[in-house]
Amino acid sequence: MEKFKKTKIMRLYQKYGHCIPLLIYMVIYLAWFSWLEKTNTKNFQVIHVAADDYIPFCEVFIVPYLLWFAYVAAVVVFLFFKNKQEYYRACIFLFTGMTVFLVISTLFPNGHHLRLEEMPRDNIFTQLVSVLWKTDTPTNLWPSIHVFNSMGAHFAVSRSRELESRKGIKIASFLLATSIILSTMFIKQHSVFDVLTGIAMGAVMYVFVYRKDWILATKAQCEKAFSKYV
């Protein structure tokens, strides 16, 4: 009986053991982020660029902003069950960016003053924005993890073999990721600077995580060319 239990546990571990790194990292991330939210409240570098002043407040974008939580989680869970290799790739992408964000926020406390003093309208969307602003401080913003993780989730969807023929899902993923990125600015959660740096970091990580074959091929070509002169 005991041997049967051990065998069953081993089978479960072999099948679902790849959830352990995710769980461990999320505990570390949430604890670290929670500490930052309590620490970086007054003395921080204000992030602001001229473009921020030209972006109007549009409360309806709270919808895609909140959908981000379900979107990223759904992609990770899908890969967890469908493709372990792509699941690990997605985790490497997300974890790296989130760690960079935590380190930057720790070494260079940052925030903004973009939020409105008073809501221009009273509706369900402005009420949701108000709730968000009460629970989430306007600090620890650079680079935008909403932007970075949205890119990571869409890259995972677009590269998934299981979704290779599902063009509708890929298009929907792209539209959702794009609307989430825009939402960070339209509901005054992030500066344009946060968004652009989040996009830049996502582009760099895409090359290292999903175009490793391209990097190796380029390296081989460089070594071959260099060898002619040695």
C-alpha positions as CSV (number, residue, x, y, z in Angstrom):
1,M,0.0,0.0,0.0
2,E,2.8,2.4,0.9
3,K,4.7,1.5,-2.2
4,F,1.5,2.3,-4.2
5,K,1.2,5.7,-2.6
6,K,4.8,6.5,-3.3
7,T,4.4,5.5,-6.9
8,K,1.2,7.6,-7.2
9,I,3.0,10.6,-5.7
10,M,5.9,10.2,-8.1
11,R,3.5,10.0,-11.0
12,L,1.8,13.2,-9.9
13,Y,5.1,14.9,-9.5
14,Q,6.3,13.8,-12.9
15,K,3.0,15.1,-14.4
16,Y,2.5,18.3,-12.4
17,G,5.9,18.9,-10.7
18,H,6.6,21.8,-13.1
19,C,4.1,23.9,-11.1
20,I,6.6,24.1,-8.2
21,P,8.9,26.8,-9.7
22,L,5.9,28.9,-10.6
23,L,4.4,28.7,-7.0
24,I,7.8,29.4,-5.4
25,Y,8.4,32.4,-7.6
26,M,4.9,33.9,-7.1
27,V,5.4,33.7,-3.3
28,I,8.7,35.6,-3.6
29,Y,7.3,38.1,-6.1
30,L,4.2,38.9,-4.2
31,A,6.1,39.3,-0.9
32,W,8.7,41.5,-2.5
33,F,6.1,43.6,-4.4
34,S,4.0,44.0,-1.2
35,W,7.1,45.2,0.6
36,L,7.8,47.8,-2.1
37,E,4.2,49.1,-2.1
38,K,4.5,49.8,1.7
39,T,8.1,51.2,1.4
40,N,8.1,53.3,-1.7
41,T,5.3,55.7,-0.8
42,K,6.9,59.2,-0.5
43,N,10.5,59.5,-1.6
44,F,10.5,58.4,-5.2
45,Q,11.6,59.6,-8.6
46,V,8.7,61.1,-10.5
47,I,8.3,59.6,-14.0
48,H,6.7,62.0,-16.5
49,V,7.2,62.7,-20.2
50,A,5.5,65.4,-22.3
51,A,3.4,62.8,-24.2
52,D,1.6,62.0,-20.9
53,D,-0.2,65.3,-20.9
54,Y,-1.8,64.6,-24.3
55,I,-3.3,61.3,-23.4
56,P,-6.9,61.7,-22.3
57,F,-8.5,59.8,-19.4
58,C,-10.8,57.1,-20.7
59,E,-12.3,55.0,-18.0
60,V,-13.6,52.2,-20.2
61,F,-10.1,51.0,-20.6
62,I,-10.3,49.6,-17.0
63,V,-11.9,46.6,-18.6
64,P,-8.9,45.4,-20.6
65,Y,-6.6,46.5,-17.7
66,L,-8.4,44.1,-15.3
67,L,-8.7,41.4,-17.9
68,W,-4.9,41.3,-17.8
69,F,-4.9,39.2,-14.7
70,A,-7.1,36.5,-16.3
71,Y,-5.3,36.7,-19.6
72,V,-1.8,36.0,-18.3
73,A,-3.0,33.4,-15.9
74,A,-5.0,31.6,-18.6
75,V,-2.0,31.4,-21.0
76,V,0.3,30.0,-18.3
77,V,-2.3,27.4,-17.2
78,F,-3.0,26.4,-20.8
79,L,0.7,25.8,-21.4
80,F,1.1,24.1,-18.1
81,F,-1.3,21.4,-19.2
82,K,-0.6,21.4,-23.0
83,N,3.1,22.0,-23.5
84,K,5.7,21.8,-20.7
85,Q,8.5,23.1,-22.9
86,E,6.6,26.2,-23.9
87,Y,5.3,26.6,-20.4
88,Y,8.9,26.9,-19.2
89,R,9.8,29.3,-21.9
90,A,6.8,31.5,-20.9
91,C,7.9,31.3,-17.3
92,I,11.5,32.3,-18.1
93,F,10.1,35.3,-20.1
94,L,7.7,36.4,-17.4
95,F,9.9,35.8,-14.4
96,T,12.9,37.6,-15.9
97,G,11.0,40.7,-16.6
98,M,9.2,40.7,-13.3
99,T,12.5,40.3,-11.5
100,V,14.1,43.2,-13.4
101,F,11.1,45.3,-12.4
102,L,11.5,44.4,-8.7
103,V,15.2,45.2,-8.7
104,I,14.7,48.5,-10.5
105,S,11.9,49.5,-8.1
106,T,14.1,48.6,-5.1
107,L,17.2,50.4,-6.3
108,F,15.4,53.3,-8.0
109,P,12.0,54.0,-6.3
110,N,9.7,55.5,-8.8
111,G,6.1,56.8,-9.2
112,H,4.0,59.4,-11.0
113,H,1.4,62.1,-10.4
114,L,-0.8,61.4,-13.4
115,R,-4.0,60.4,-11.5
116,L,-7.0,62.8,-11.6
117,E,-7.9,64.6,-8.4
118,E,-11.6,64.2,-9.3
119,M,-13.4,61.8,-11.6
120,P,-14.9,63.6,-14.6
121,R,-17.9,61.3,-14.6
122,D,-19.7,58.8,-12.4
123,N,-20.3,55.4,-13.9
124,I,-19.4,51.8,-13.4
125,F,-16.0,52.2,-15.1
126,T,-14.9,55.3,-13.1
127,Q,-16.0,53.5,-10.0
128,L,-13.8,50.5,-10.9
129,V,-10.9,52.9,-11.6
130,S,-11.4,54.5,-8.2
131,V,-11.3,51.1,-6.5
132,L,-8.1,50.3,-8.4
133,W,-6.4,53.5,-7.4
134,K,-7.3,52.9,-3.7
135,T,-5.7,49.5,-3.7
136,D,-2.8,50.1,-6.0
137,T,-0.4,53.0,-5.2
138,P,1.0,55.2,-8.0
139,T,4.5,53.9,-7.3
140,N,6.7,51.0,-8.5
141,L,5.8,51.5,-12.2
142,W,8.9,51.3,-14.3
143,P,9.0,49.3,-16.5
144,S,5.3,48.4,-16.9
145,I,4.7,44.7,-16.0
146,H,1.2,45.0,-17.4
147,V,2.9,45.8,-20.7
148,F,5.7,43.3,-20.5
149,N,3.6,40.4,-19.4
150,S,0.9,41.1,-22.0
151,M,3.6,40.8,-24.6
152,G,4.9,37.6,-23.0
153,A,1.4,36.1,-23.0
154,H,0.8,37.0,-26.6
155,F,4.2,35.7,-27.7
156,A,3.4,32.4,-26.0
157,V,0.0,32.2,-27.7
158,S,1.5,33.0,-31.1
159,R,4.3,30.5,-30.8
160,S,2.1,27.7,-29.4
161,R,2.0,24.6,-31.7
162,E,-1.4,23.7,-30.1
163,L,-2.8,27.0,-31.4
164,E,-1.0,27.0,-34.7
165,S,-4.2,26.8,-36.8
166,R,-6.3,28.9,-34.4
167,K,-6.0,32.3,-36.1
168,G,-9.0,33.6,-34.3
169,I,-7.4,33.0,-30.9
170,K,-4.2,34.6,-32.0
171,I,-5.9,37.7,-33.4
172,A,-8.0,38.0,-30.2
173,S,-4.8,37.6,-28.1
174,F,-3.1,40.4,-30.1
175,L,-6.1,42.7,-29.8
176,L,-6.4,42.0,-26.0
177,A,-2.7,42.5,-25.4
178,T,-2.7,45.8,-27.4
179,S,-5.8,47.1,-25.5
180,I,-4.1,46.2,-22.2
181,I,-1.0,48.1,-23.2
182,L,-3.1,51.1,-24.2
183,S,-5.2,50.9,-21.0
184,T,-2.2,51.5,-18.8
185,M,-2.0,55.0,-20.2
186,F,-5.7,55.8,-20.7
187,I,-6.6,55.1,-17.0
188,K,-3.4,56.9,-15.8
189,Q,-1.8,53.9,-14.3
190,H,1.5,54.4,-16.2
191,S,3.5,57.0,-18.0
192,V,4.3,56.6,-21.7
193,F,7.9,56.1,-20.5
194,D,6.9,53.0,-18.5
195,V,5.1,51.6,-21.5
196,L,7.9,52.2,-24.0
197,T,10.5,50.7,-21.7
198,G,8.2,47.7,-21.0
199,I,7.9,47.2,-24.8
200,A,11.6,47.5,-25.3
201,M,12.3,44.9,-22.5
202,G,9.7,42.6,-24.0
203,A,11.3,42.9,-27.4
204,V,14.7,42.0,-26.0
205,M,13.4,39.1,-24.0
206,Y,11.6,37.8,-27.1
207,V,14.9,37.5,-28.9
208,F,16.6,35.6,-26.1
209,V,13.6,33.3,-25.2
210,Y,12.0,32.6,-28.5
211,R,14.7,33.3,-31.1
212,K,17.6,31.5,-29.5
213,D,18.1,29.5,-32.7
214,W,18.6,32.9,-34.5
215,I,21.2,33.9,-31.9
216,L,23.1,30.7,-32.2
217,A,23.0,30.8,-36.0
218,T,24.3,34.4,-35.9
219,K,27.0,33.5,-33.5
220,A,28.1,30.6,-35.7
221,Q,28.2,32.9,-38.7
222,C,30.3,35.5,-36.8
223,E,32.8,32.8,-35.6
224,K,33.1,31.4,-39.2
225,A,33.8,34.9,-40.6
226,F,36.2,35.7,-37.8
227,S,38.1,32.4,-38.3
228,K,39.2,33.6,-41.8
229,Y,41.3,36.3,-40.3
230,V,42.9,34.2,-37.5
